Amino acid sequence: MNNSQSFTLCALSLAMIASAQAQERNSFVADSRMSIRYSQYYWNEDHGNGVGPTRDEWVQATLLSYKSGWYEDLVGLDYSYGLADALEVGNKATSISNLEAGDTVQSPHGIAKPVEAYLRGHLVGEAGEFNYGVGKKSRRYGLYFDDPISRILPPSTLGADMEYRFGGLEARYSYINGFSARNESGWADDLTNFSGEKIDAMQLYALNYSFDDGTQILVEYAESEDYLKASSIKIKHSFQLSADQFLDLYATHGMQQDAGKLFDYQGVPGLYEAENSHDARYIELSAKYRFGHAYAGVDYNKVSGDDFDRLFFSADHGTWNSSAKLFYYFGAENEEMYRVSAGTDFDFIGVPQLRLDSHYAFSDHAAGYNGFSRREFQTVLQYNFTGMLSGLGLAWLHNEFTTKGTPDQVNRFAASYGPAGIITHHANRFYMNYIYNF
């Protein structure tokens, strides 16, 4: 057991003792919340005669979650435990995503692990609110995101966090030194590069300020020690056009660069070509018109420098705070993406529980490729039940992601099959989730 695990388990043990002593503390007990989520996902996916995965997986999972109230208004505890296994994996499947493949894709390993084990605290006063915590949980930044939605169990990271809020100001910091993949059991693994060398830690910083006129500025910086660093600045302004009409405008600039001796300068077969340095940048302009229960949006993204497709560590599932991060990245060098999107619920016909969201994105150029094009069309239909079936949600996701192009043998000598590579992926995903709150 490494030092970080020992420290976290010690902290959690102290929290359990505090919990036992707090049985007569009404706020800690009375404000506690417990829930259980049961899920079944069925995914049918293929590569459309291109390069990509073939999946035919039906899986199930149970996630039990507990969140305490505050002990002496200072300390609280969050704990979640997840179980998952396969109901059926088709014979033609070459890949599985919600679970880890065993000897074959058709015999995957089940999952049994703590998804969250987090000791949190806060101090509140006239000078603002200070939140802090240590342990395992899913963390969310613009530059890094433990996505809790896309797979049947979420990934999580091991580390410590601090947050300060005062008025329109929010400042955050996280220190991460372990990762628990969404499709694996276990407590946490070390962060490593693609050669298996250990990355000691990843640190994230975020500063957000909201002005009274509806303007918001978000600045973030993240660095995996001696491996990769990234930063972004995002400016948002919302205009209220009428009582139920709003126009949101966004402008974002970001970059990612190599950060030292652990960076994979030698390349990674099938993912990245060798390079002496890495410097990728992007600029994004977006607009969204919201009216009633509906919206329509447009996005433009342009990548420059190198491909914007590097990960903070080898097992990272991938984050990019951009509309160009869709099923995969519209992130090749000099790639320009255009996207249109729209969504609504069906309150206008008396069915507010039903929701439809869709987008179409395209690009037609990337440096180093001949005949390059990339397209994505996605539709998500959701229904959340009420009444006797409250807590039950159904969803269907249909996605068609297609990329074409061949290396020009001048600026690019091998096709990438990484996040911004030459990948084709068609998917139909069906989700069933039932949440019961005790």
C-alpha positions as CSV (number, residue, x, y, z in Angstrom):
1,M,0.0,0.0,0.0
2,N,1.5,3.4,-1.0
3,N,1.6,6.5,1.2
4,S,-1.3,8.2,-0.5
5,Q,-3.5,5.1,0.1
6,S,-2.5,4.9,3.7
7,F,-3.2,8.6,4.3
8,T,-6.6,8.4,2.7
9,L,-7.6,5.3,4.6
10,C,-6.4,6.8,7.8
11,A,-8.5,9.9,7.1
12,L,-11.5,7.8,6.3
13,S,-11.1,5.8,9.5
14,L,-11.1,9.0,11.5
15,A,-14.3,10.0,9.6
16,M,-15.9,6.7,10.5
17,I,-15.0,7.3,14.2
18,A,-16.5,10.8,14.0
19,S,-19.6,9.3,12.4
20,A,-20.0,6.8,15.2
21,Q,-19.7,9.6,17.8
22,A,-22.1,11.8,15.9
23,Q,-25.2,9.6,16.2
24,E,-26.7,12.1,18.5
25,R,-25.7,15.0,16.3
26,N,-28.9,15.7,14.3
27,S,-27.3,17.5,11.4
28,F,-24.8,14.7,10.6
29,V,-27.5,12.0,10.7
30,A,-30.7,13.8,9.7
31,D,-29.1,15.5,6.7
32,S,-27.5,12.3,5.4
33,R,-28.7,11.0,2.1
34,M,-28.5,7.5,0.6
35,S,-29.4,6.3,-2.8
36,I,-29.1,3.2,-5.0
37,R,-28.8,3.3,-8.8
38,Y,-29.4,0.2,-10.9
39,S,-28.5,0.4,-14.6
40,Q,-28.5,-1.6,-17.8
41,Y,-26.7,-0.4,-20.9
42,Y,-26.8,-2.1,-24.4
43,W,-24.4,-0.9,-27.0
44,N,-24.3,-1.9,-30.7
45,E,-21.5,-0.3,-32.6
46,D,-19.4,-0.8,-35.7
47,H,-16.7,0.8,-37.8
48,G,-18.7,1.4,-41.0
49,N,-16.0,-0.3,-43.1
50,G,-13.4,2.1,-41.8
51,V,-11.1,1.8,-38.8
52,G,-12.8,1.6,-35.4
53,P,-14.3,-0.7,-32.8
54,T,-17.0,-3.3,-33.1
55,R,-19.1,-3.6,-30.0
56,D,-22.1,-5.6,-28.9
57,E,-22.3,-5.4,-25.2
58,W,-25.2,-5.6,-22.7
59,V,-24.0,-4.8,-19.1
60,Q,-25.6,-4.0,-15.8
61,A,-24.4,-2.2,-12.7
62,T,-25.5,-1.2,-9.2
63,L,-24.1,1.9,-7.4
64,L,-24.8,2.5,-3.7
65,S,-24.1,6.1,-2.6
66,Y,-24.0,7.7,0.9
67,K,-23.5,11.4,1.6
68,S,-23.5,12.4,5.3
69,G,-24.6,15.7,6.7
70,W,-22.1,18.0,8.5
71,Y,-20.5,17.0,11.8
72,E,-20.2,20.2,13.9
73,D,-20.8,22.0,10.6
74,L,-17.1,21.2,9.7
75,V,-16.7,17.7,8.3
76,G,-18.7,15.3,6.1
77,L,-18.2,12.0,4.4
78,D,-19.2,10.7,0.9
79,Y,-18.9,7.1,0.0
80,S,-20.1,5.1,-3.1
81,Y,-19.5,1.4,-4.0
82,G,-20.1,0.0,-7.5
83,L,-20.7,-3.4,-8.9
84,A,-20.9,-4.2,-12.6
85,D,-20.9,-7.3,-14.9
86,A,-21.9,-8.5,-18.4
87,L,-25.2,-9.8,-19.3
88,E,-24.2,-10.6,-22.9
89,V,-21.3,-9.8,-25.2
90,G,-21.8,-10.7,-28.9
91,N,-19.5,-13.1,-30.8
92,K,-18.6,-10.5,-33.4
93,A,-17.5,-7.9,-30.8
94,T,-13.8,-6.9,-31.0
95,S,-13.9,-4.3,-28.2
96,I,-15.8,-3.7,-24.9
97,S,-15.9,-0.3,-23.2
98,N,-18.0,-0.5,-20.0
99,L,-16.0,-3.5,-18.7
100,E,-12.4,-4.7,-19.0
101,A,-11.8,-7.6,-21.5
102,G,-10.7,-10.8,-20.0
103,D,-9.0,-13.6,-22.0
104,T,-11.4,-12.6,-24.7
105,V,-13.8,-9.7,-25.2
106,Q,-16.6,-12.1,-24.8
107,S,-15.5,-13.0,-21.2
108,P,-14.9,-9.6,-19.5
109,H,-14.0,-9.0,-15.9
110,G,-16.6,-7.7,-13.6
111,I,-16.2,-4.6,-11.5
112,A,-16.4,-4.3,-7.7
113,K,-14.8,-1.2,-6.1
114,P,-15.3,1.9,-4.1
115,V,-16.1,4.6,-6.6
116,E,-16.0,7.4,-4.1
117,A,-14.5,7.6,-0.6
118,Y,-14.1,11.2,0.3
119,L,-13.7,13.2,3.5
120,R,-14.8,16.8,3.0
121,G,-14.8,19.9,5.2
122,H,-15.8,23.5,5.0
123,L,-15.5,26.8,6.8
124,V,-18.1,29.6,6.2
125,G,-17.9,33.2,7.3
126,E,-18.1,36.8,6.3
127,A,-14.8,36.4,4.4
128,G,-16.4,33.7,2.1
129,E,-16.6,30.0,2.0
130,F,-13.6,27.6,2.0
131,N,-14.1,24.0,1.0
132,Y,-11.5,21.2,1.2
133,G,-11.3,17.5,1.0
134,V,-9.2,14.4,0.5
135,G,-9.8,11.0,-1.0
136,K,-11.3,9.3,-4.0
137,K,-14.0,10.9,-6.2
138,S,-14.9,12.0,-9.7
139,R,-13.4,15.4,-10.3
140,R,-14.5,18.0,-12.8
141,Y,-12.6,20.8,-14.5
142,G,-12.7,22.2,-17.9
143,L,-9.2,20.8,-18.7
144,Y,-9.8,17.5,-16.9
145,F,-13.0,15.6,-16.3
146,D,-13.8,12.3,-14.6
147,D,-16.9,11.7,-16.8
148,P,-19.6,10.2,-14.5
149,I,-22.2,9.7,-17.3
150,S,-20.8,8.1,-20.4
151,R,-20.1,4.6,-18.9
152,I,-22.1,2.4,-16.6
153,L,-19.7,3.2,-13.7
154,P,-17.7,6.4,-13.5
155,P,-13.9,6.9,-13.3
156,S,-12.4,8.6,-10.3
157,T,-9.2,10.1,-9.1
158,L,-7.3,10.0,-5.8
159,G,-6.1,13.3,-4.4
160,A,-6.9,16.4,-2.4
161,D,-8.9,19.6,-3.2
162,M,-9.4,23.2,-2.1
163,E,-12.0,25.7,-3.1
164,Y,-12.6,29.3,-2.1
165,R,-15.8,31.3,-2.9
166,F,-16.6,34.9,-2.3
167,G,-19.2,36.9,-4.2
168,G,-18.6,36.3,-7.9
169,L,-15.2,34.8,-7.3
170,E,-14.4,31.0,-7.3
171,A,-10.9,29.7,-7.0
172,R,-10.1,25.9,-7.1
173,Y,-7.1,23.6,-6.8
174,S,-6.7,19.8,-7.0
175,Y,-3.7,17.5,-6.5
176,I,-4.1,14.1,-8.1
177,N,-1.8,11.1,-7.7
178,G,-4.0,8.1,-8.5
179,F,-6.5,7.1,-11.1
180,S,-9.3,4.5,-11.1
181,A,-10.5,3.7,-14.6
182,R,-14.2,3.4,-15.3
183,N,-14.0,-0.2,-16.5
184,E,-11.6,-1.6,-13.9
185,S,-11.8,-2.8,-10.3
186,G,-9.3,-1.7,-7.6
187,W,-8.6,1.3,-5.5
188,A,-6.3,3.5,-7.7
189,D,-3.4,3.0,-10.1
190,D,-0.3,5.3,-10.5
191,L,-0.4,7.9,-13.3
192,T,2.0,6.8,-16.0
193,N,3.1,7.8,-19.5
194,F,2.7,5.3,-22.5
195,S,6.1,3.7,-21.6
196,G,4.9,2.9,-18.1
197,E,7.1,5.5,-16.4
198,K,5.4,7.0,-13.3
199,I,4.1,10.5,-13.3
200,D,4.2,11.6,-9.7
201,A,1.2,13.9,-9.7
202,M,-1.2,16.1,-11.7
203,Q,-2.2,19.5,-10.5
204,L,-5.2,21.6,-11.6
205,Y,-5.9,25.3,-11.0
206,A,-9.1,27.2,-11.9
207,L,-10.2,30.8,-11.4
208,N,-13.7,31.8,-12.2
209,Y,-15.3,35.3,-11.9
210,S,-18.9,36.2,-12.7
211,F,-19.7,39.9,-13.2
212,D,-23.0,41.5,-12.4
213,D,-23.7,42.2,-16.1
214,G,-23.7,38.5,-17.0
215,T,-20.1,38.3,-18.1
216,Q,-18.1,35.3,-16.9
217,I,-14.3,34.6,-17.2
218,L,-12.8,31.2,-16.5
219,V,-9.1,30.6,-16.5
220,E,-7.6,27.1,-16.0
221,Y,-4.1,25.6,-15.9
222,A,-3.3,21.9,-15.5
223,E,0.0,20.0,-15.5
224,S,1.1,16.4,-15.2
225,E,4.5,16.6,-13.7
226,D,7.3,16.3,-16.3
227,Y,4.8,15.2,-18.9
228,L,2.1,17.5,-20.2
229,K,0.7,21.0,-19.4
230,A,-2.4,22.7,-20.7
231,S,-4.2,26.0,-20.1
232,S,-7.3,27.8,-21.3
233,I,-9.2,31.0,-20.9
234,K,-13.0,31.2,-21.6
235,I,-15.1,34.3,-21.8
236,K,-18.9,34.1,-21.7
237,H,-21.6,36.8,-21.9
238,S,-25.4,36.2,-21.7
239,F,-27.9,38.7,-23.1
240,Q,-31.5,38.5,-21.9
241,L,-33.6,39.3,-25.0
242,S,-37.0,38.9,-23.3
243,A,-38.6,37.1,-20.3
244,D,-37.8,33.7,-21.8
245,Q,-35.2,34.4,-24.5
246,F,-31.5,34.5,-24.0
247,L,-28.4,34.7,-26.2
248,D,-25.1,33.2,-24.8
249,L,-21.8,34.1,-26.5
250,Y,-18.5,32.3,-25.8
251,A,-14.9,32.7,-26.8
252,T,-12.2,30.2,-25.8
253,H,-8.5,30.0,-26.3
254,G,-6.4,27.0,-25.1
255,M,-3.1,25.2,-25.5
256,Q,-1.3,22.0,-24.6
257,Q,2.5,21.5,-24.5
258,D,5.1,19.0,-23.5
259,A,6.3,19.5,-20.0
260,G,9.5,17.5,-19.5
261,K,11.4,14.3,-19.6
262,L,8.5,11.9,-19.3
263,F,6.7,13.2,-22.4
264,D,6.4,10.5,-25.2
265,Y,8.8,12.2,-27.6
266,Q,9.5,8.9,-29.2
267,G,5.9,8.5,-30.3
268,V,3.3,5.9,-29.5
269,P,2.6,3.3,-32.2
270,G,-0.9,3.8,-33.6
271,L,-1.5,6.9,-31.6
272,Y,1.3,9.5,-31.9
273,E,4.2,10.1,-34.3
274,A,7.6,11.0,-32.8
275,E,8.2,14.7,-32.2
276,N,10.9,16.9,-30.7
277,S,8.3,19.1,-28.9
278,H,4.5,19.5,-28.7
279,D,2.6,22.7,-28.9
280,A,-1.0,22.6,-29.9
281,R,-3.5,25.5,-29.7
282,Y,-7.1,26.2,-30.5
283,I,-9.5,29.1,-30.6
284,E,-13.3,28.6,-30.4
285,L,-16.3,30.9,-30.9
286,S,-19.8,29.8,-29.9
287,A,-23.3,31.2,-29.7
288,K,-26.4,29.6,-28.2
289,Y,-30.0,31.0,-28.5
290,R,-32.2,29.8,-25.7
291,F,-36.0,30.2,-25.9
292,G,-38.5,28.6,-23.5
293,H,-37.5,25.0,-23.1
294,A,-35.5,24.9,-26.4
295,Y,-32.1,26.0,-27.7
296,A,-30.2,26.3,-31.0
297,G,-26.4,26.8,-31.2
298,V,-23.5,27.2,-33.6
299,D,-19.7,26.6,-32.9
300,Y,-16.5,27.2,-34.7
301,N,-13.1,25.7,-33.6
302,K,-9.7,26.0,-35.3
303,V,-6.6,24.0,-34.2
304,S,-3.1,25.3,-34.9
305,G,0.4,24.1,-34.2
306,D,0.3,20.3,-33.6
307,D,-2.6,17.9,-33.2
308,F,-4.6,18.7,-30.1
309,D,-5.0,15.2,-28.9
310,R,-2.6,14.5,-26.0
311,L,-3.7,13.0,-22.7
312,F,-2.5,13.9,-19.2
313,F,-1.5,10.2,-18.6
314,S,-1.8,7.0,-20.5
315,A,-5.1,5.8,-18.9
316,D,-6.7,9.2,-19.1
317,H,-10.1,8.9,-20.9
318,G,-9.6,12.2,-22.5
319,T,-10.9,15.8,-21.8
320,W,-11.0,18.9,-24.0
321,N,-13.1,21.9,-22.9
322,S,-14.3,22.5,-26.4
323,S,-17.3,21.8,-28.6
324,A,-14.8,20.0,-30.9
325,K,-14.5,17.2,-28.3
326,L,-17.4,15.0,-29.5
327,F,-17.3,11.2,-29.9
328,Y,-13.7,11.8,-30.8
329,Y,-11.7,15.0,-31.3
330,F,-12.0,17.4,-34.2
331,G,-8.4,18.2,-33.2
332,A,-5.9,17.5,-36.0
333,E,-3.4,20.2,-36.9
334,N,-5.1,23.1,-38.9
335,E,-8.5,21.4,-38.6
336,E,-11.5,23.8,-38.7
337,M,-14.7,22.4,-37.3
338,Y,-18.2,23.9,-37.7
339,R,-21.1,22.6,-35.6
340,V,-24.8,23.3,-35.3
341,S,-26.9,22.0,-32.5
342,A,-30.5,22.1,-31.2
343,G,-32.6,20.6,-28.4
344,T,-35.9,20.8,-26.7
345,D,-38.2,19.0,-24.3
346,F,-41.8,18.4,-25.3
347,D,-43.6,20.5,-22.8
348,F,-45.4,22.2,-25.6
349,I,-47.4,19.0,-26.2
350,G,-47.7,18.2,-22.5
351,V,-44.8,15.7,-22.3
352,P,-42.0,17.6,-20.5
353,Q,-40.4,14.3,-19.5
354,L,-39.4,13.7,-23.1
355,R,-36.3,15.4,-24.5
356,L,-34.5,15.5,-27.8
357,D,-31.0,16.8,-28.5
358,S,-29.0,16.7,-31.7
359,H,-25.9,18.1,-33.5
360,Y,-24.1,17.9,-36.7
361,A,-20.3,18.8,-37.0
362,F,-18.0,18.8,-40.0
363,S,-14.5,19.7,-41.1
364,D,-12.7,19.3,-44.5
365,H,-9.0,19.9,-43.9
366,A,-6.2,18.8,-41.7
367,A,-2.4,19.3,-42.1
368,G,-0.5,16.2,-43.3
369,Y,-3.5,14.4,-44.8
370,N,-4.7,14.0,-48.3
371,G,-8.5,13.8,-48.9
372,F,-9.3,14.6,-45.3
373,S,-12.8,15.0,-44.0
374,R,-14.6,14.4,-40.7
375,R,-18.3,14.3,-39.9
376,E,-20.4,13.6,-36.8
377,F,-24.2,13.4,-36.5
378,Q,-25.7,12.6,-33.1
379,T,-29.2,12.4,-31.7
380,V,-30.1,11.7,-28.1
381,L,-33.7,10.9,-27.0
382,Q,-34.5,10.8,-23.3
383,Y,-37.5,10.1,-21.2
384,N,-37.6,10.5,-17.4
385,F,-40.7,8.9,-15.7
386,T,-42.7,10.6,-13.0
387,G,-45.3,9.3,-10.6
388,M,-45.1,5.7,-9.6
389,L,-42.1,5.2,-11.8
390,S,-40.3,8.3,-10.6
391,G,-36.5,7.7,-10.7
392,L,-36.6,5.6,-13.9
393,G,-34.9,7.1,-17.0
394,L,-34.5,5.7,-20.5
395,A,-32.3,7.1,-23.2
396,W,-31.2,6.2,-26.8
397,L,-28.1,7.7,-28.4
398,H,-27.5,7.4,-32.1
399,N,-24.1,8.5,-33.4
400,E,-22.4,8.5,-36.8
401,F,-18.7,9.5,-36.7
402,T,-16.8,9.2,-39.9
403,T,-13.2,10.3,-40.7
404,K,-11.3,10.0,-44.1
405,G,-7.8,10.8,-45.1
406,T,-4.4,9.4,-45.9
407,P,-0.9,10.6,-44.8
408,D,0.7,12.9,-47.4
409,Q,4.2,11.3,-46.7
410,V,5.6,14.9,-46.4
411,N,4.3,16.3,-43.1
412,R,2.7,13.1,-41.8
413,F,4.0,9.6,-42.4
414,A,1.5,7.4,-40.5
415,A,-2.2,7.8,-39.8
416,S,-3.1,8.3,-36.2
417,Y,-5.9,6.2,-34.6
418,G,-5.8,8.3,-31.4
419,P,-8.4,10.8,-30.2
420,A,-8.0,13.0,-33.3
421,G,-7.1,10.2,-35.7
422,I,-8.6,8.5,-38.7
423,I,-11.5,6.7,-37.0
424,T,-15.0,5.8,-38.0
425,H,-17.5,4.8,-35.3
426,H,-21.2,4.3,-35.7
427,A,-23.1,3.7,-32.5
428,N,-26.5,2.9,-31.1
429,R,-26.6,3.0,-27.3
430,F,-29.5,2.3,-25.0
431,Y,-29.5,3.3,-21.4
432,M,-31.8,2.4,-18.5
433,N,-31.2,3.9,-15.1
434,Y,-33.3,3.6,-12.0
435,I,-32.4,5.7,-8.9
436,Y,-34.1,5.2,-5.5
437,N,-33.4,7.7,-2.8
438,F,-33.8,6.4,0.7
